[in-house]
């Protein structure tokens, strides 16, 4: 079988790429024991997701039930159709800033439309198999981006944490927000502050003493009980929103118009890109914890359907959530049924316990998000990258500062651009051009032949070896070396056996060097080029009579000696 045929045979089919993990788990044999494990894991995750979904929704500028709708509808679809066994979908803290800004600008209807459009974009990204390229986002960018979001989310919770009263609407940009908060410092509500501290303290204490207990739910329950028993003047979900409904709303399309769609297009694109990044990062975390492998494009397709479904039911952006997915794995989940049962359990809790949600203090939910922000800010990774290298530190800090002080999308774009430039610079510096007698000796030794020192002392022949990826970033340095070949000897051998990659710029450099050699009467032989590199060079005109090709340095010398003998 040819190499091309083997390559085609190894490529996964469309069905293999987009078959949900739910189907895979079922085909493997799904037993009652597996169902019990998934049910227990689903219950555990639902208990964590209940307060968190409402807290994220409120912080995003919408009513708390929209967060529950997202976890119930979006979460169910993510698990049912996704390419990860353990992914838990729902509202994510990473979206808070984007969702809040979109809601403030175009209202809830515009937000739902942007979510719907983001779902369509995610479907396109998945079906076009672009999910594979999400992994090219540099690690310092993801750490800086996540840390920046954590800072922004926390700054948005200060009003609720301390019960502050602002004279007007809270500013969106970071610095004006801090100035407004400083001016309102005299309006601190001691009761709200006490409830927030109680919530945070309870979460920390429970996680330390009883790590398997639902710390967030216990903290919310305790805070709600204290506020109700002692009639503390702390604002609750009931006093601000009138509680939450006891049922899902009927699916309906948000108002559609071409003008509105154009208006929310940037928001939809931002939702789709952030959702793709966040969900695939979450799937990678689950893979690392379990040794499994997710199907990235299938996962993105599921995220697309989940966002469409969430928007139809009045929910906000849905994505894979790292903390809840990790909780799912630790709780012993076997497959996607755990995520589906988490959504069903949330629906039951909403139907049964909706009246109790009215007693939840907003400062307690802000305390929950404060803990989430603390965990989102990967302090150890941040410190490690600052010490790793100047380049990584620059990418990290640029992404972090732009996210905090400017814009999330700009932060990702600038961070990715800087990371790419840094990578190009490192790759360009890694290429080497050497000329030495030992090159001939190495070539003969590799082929198991006997080395003749006379081969390396030919006064008319010089051998150069290029090592590393030869591309536009290294073209200038290599061109400077090759420009001198006409000034040296009559025969020139360029060993490319250690070059894994050539691009068009590199081929152009070789072509220019070959023309210069031909004009100077220097015979030019390229040795050790792989079939792919040889094809690239030939396509750019690097062929006879400019150059000839040989399998090795030794073969190139034999070829030159034969040419001389013929002459």
Secondary structure, 3 states (H helix, E strand, C coil): CCHHHHHHHHCCCHHHHHCCHHHHHHHHHCCHHHHHHHHHHHHHHHHHHHHHHHHHHHHCCCCHHHHHHHHHHHHHHHHHHCCCCCCCEECCHHHHHHHHHHHHHHHHHHHHHHHHHHHHHHHHHHHCCCHHHHHHCCHHHHHHHHHHHHHHHHHHHHHHHHCCCCCCCCCCCHHHHHHHHHHCHHHCCHHHHHHHHHHHHHHHHHHHHCCCCCHHHHHHHHHHHHHHHHCCCCCEHHHHHCCCCCCCCCCCCCCCCHHHHHHHHHHHHHHHHHHHHHHHHHHHHHHHHHCCCCCHHHHHHHHHHHHHHHHHCCCCCCEECHHHHHHHHHCCCCCCHHHHHHHHHHHHHHHHHHHHHCCCEHHHHHHHHHHHHHHHCCHHHHHHHHHHCHHHHHHHHHHHHHHHHCCHHHHHHHHHHHHHHHHHHHHHHHCEEECCCHHHHHHHHHCCCCCCHHHHHCCCEEEEEEECCECHHHHHHHHHHHCCHHHCCCEEEEEEEECCCECHHHHHHHHHHHHHHHHCCCEEEEECCCHHHHHHHHHCCCCCCCCEEECCHHHHHHHHHHHHHHC
